[in-house]
Amino acid sequence: MIINAVFPRISSYVKEVKTVGAVRFAKERDIPEINAIRKEVSMLHAEGRPDIFKADFGAELENRLSEYISSADKKAVVFE
C-alpha cells in the first residue's frame, strides 16, 4: 500500500484507502474553484509564517493559472 511507504507512521490509522475520481488537465471553467483553494492555502501559510509568506493573493497569482491552462509547456491538473 502506498500509504505505508510514504507515511509509515500514519499507516496504522488508515484502515482502507479508496480513491474515487480521476486526474485531468484543468480547464478554464475550473479556475474559480482552484483559485478559491489557492487563496485559502495562501492565507494559511501567511497566518502560520508571516515572516515568509505575504497575506496577499493578487491578480498575478490568479492570472498565472490561466497561463498554465493555455500553455503548451506548462499544465495544471485537477482531481475530481
N, C-alpha and C positions, 0 to 999 in steps of 0.2 A: 504494500500500500504506500502511495507517495507520501502521505502524511507522516508515516514512520520515518522515512528518510529525511524529510525536510524539517519536520517539527517533532523530534523524538520525545521531548518532554510532555507535549500535549497529546500525543497519540493515545495515551492511556485514558484520556477523557472522551475520545472520539469512538463511538460505538460503530457507526456506519456512515460512510460518506456517499451521498447520492448527488450526482450532477445532472441537472435537467436544464438544457438550454444549448445555445450554440454561440461560438465566437464568429464574428463577421466584421468586415470593414465598416467603419462608421460612415453615415450618410449625413447630408445637410440637415435632415429632419431630426437627427439625434443631438444637434448642437445645444439647444436649450437645456436639455436634461443633463448632458455631460458637463456643461458649464456650471450648472447648479451644484453638482457633486464636487467639481473642482473648486468652486468658491468655498464650499463647506470645509474641504480639506485644507485649503489655504488659510482659512480663519483658525482652524485648529492648530496648524503649525505656528501661526503668528501669536496665538494665545499661549502656546506652550513654550515657544522660544522666540520672544520678541527681539532678542539680541541678534538673531539670524534672519528671521522672516519678517516681511512687511505685512501689515494688515490690509494692504491694498490689492484688490483683484481688478485690474483695469482692463480697458479695451484691448490693450496689446495682447494680453493672455487670451481674451475671448476670441480675438481675430486669428490667433495662431492656430487654433483648431480648424477653422475654416480653410486655412492654408494647407494644413496636413491632408484634409479630405480631398482637396482639389489637386494635390501634388502627385506626381508620378513617382517621386523618390521617397517621400515620407507618407506614412499612413497612420491612422488612428483605428483602433479596434474596440469593439464593444462586446459585452456578453449579455445575451438576453435569454 
